Amino acid sequence: AYLRGQENYMVVANMRGRRSPSGDDDPEAIAQALFAQPDLGGLQGPTIAPVFTRAGELWHSVTIVVHKDRLIPAVKALRAVGA
């Protein structure tokens, strides 16, 4: 497992929250934005968790695992979707 794990990197980025049509915080909207980019699916999918800000703004922490050969494209794709 250790040797296989050296081929991958864990990437963590903060991303502004997205609201559903009903006005609720919608982490699934973030997941869909990530899945729309080929380099951002992760191994199984992203982990999305709330970030508790002092100002009460809506942010999420997004964690994905990417193969080391796809690291730079993944970072560029994260920036393109607002991370």
Steps between C-alpha positions, in 0.01 A plus 500: 500500500783737584670447163172542309421812704819672388347534154225728633466838667227632724394848393303722738347828388243741638207580275222752536170335582220475248133542568228269376192652330324482838774718655656223706872428512555228241826301515363286215522806273873514579533126432330540162735788410795276589365199308461721192881522487674172403793554740288570808307180562754360743534126547145450627378861503572818691466546873317825570479648850378834632752766600386702799607857430507788748294715265236230449577470129413183315819301422585132466820301518536272198736202516585282202766240428675529164770300327832683506498531120170695520593735788558820300190454279295431815621821667418698184155340483436580868583864433272499197200394711569758772720323753 
